[in-house]
Amino acid sequence: MITVGMDELYAGAVGSKQTVITGTGTIMKFESNFQATLLIPAFTRSVVVENLIIDGQGAAGTTGLLLENVGGAFIRNITIRNCDVGIHLRNIDGGWTETNHLQHIRMENVKKGILFNTSGSGVKGPGDSFGHSYIDDVSIVLRNTAGTVGIQVGDVSDPSGVFVKPYFSFIRANVWLNSQDGCGIKMVNRGELRLCLANIGVHGNGSGLALDLSGSTAPTGESPIRDSQRANPSSIGGFLLRAQNLSVNPINNSHGYNISGVKVVSF
């Protein structure tokens, strides 16, 4: 595993992606700059990673990039391929993983493209905030296997009652499904997208889902996607799905959440 330290630039060939990094398990991890007691000098330090190809070579349990209690990382011009998880953003022991910038990222043959989740314990409980995440010009080609997801917010392993909150985030991504039950974006447990701007294209092969809310456990009367925090749980805005060659209903909303403000454009 390669660990990239705070304030470090880890770059491949200038202006291209000719440098290939391979490995198993977690291939690359960033040093945490968040501590239980917020230290501003540490939190204002960050990392830049660019111009690389990260290849898991199909090994089981492989993660391309792990951001764990990391803030302000800048990741650009990266290809991630043959991994179970492309980019994993995880809070542990009460920390946060906020304001990270993912731009011009290409993923191919991954089971999950981007995963947000939280674990552990801390003075204030497990961390919940992934606020102000910036995901732009990201393309994800999923593996031809069951259970694939482009972007997943929350996980079955998240502690009970903990929210996973990429609030105030910008997401512009394309996901290509290669399996019949593939999914573009999925909410699990208390994963939530609120006060976000999202433009997500999901391209299927005659089946699959653009948005799956069946695993979400949002509080009663609230929707896991909306443009307010608590005052108006039915208000949704800024969420555009472009669905192509999917099932008749590209959204699994078996819980009956109010998602009338989710705009779906089919091609």
Secondary structure, DSSP 8 states (H G I E B T S, - for coil): -EEE-TTEEEE-STTS--EEEE-SSEEEEE-----SS--HHHHT--EEEEEEEEE-TT-TT-EEEEEES--S-EEEEEEEES-SEEEEEEEETT----S-EEEEEEEEEESEEEEEEEES--TT-S--B-TT-EEEEEEEEE-SSTT-EEEEES-TTS-TT--BB-TT-EEEEEEE--STT-EEEEEEETB-EES-EEEEEEE-SS--EEEEEEEE---TT--SEESSSSS-TT---SEEEEEES--SS-EE-TT----TT-EEEE-
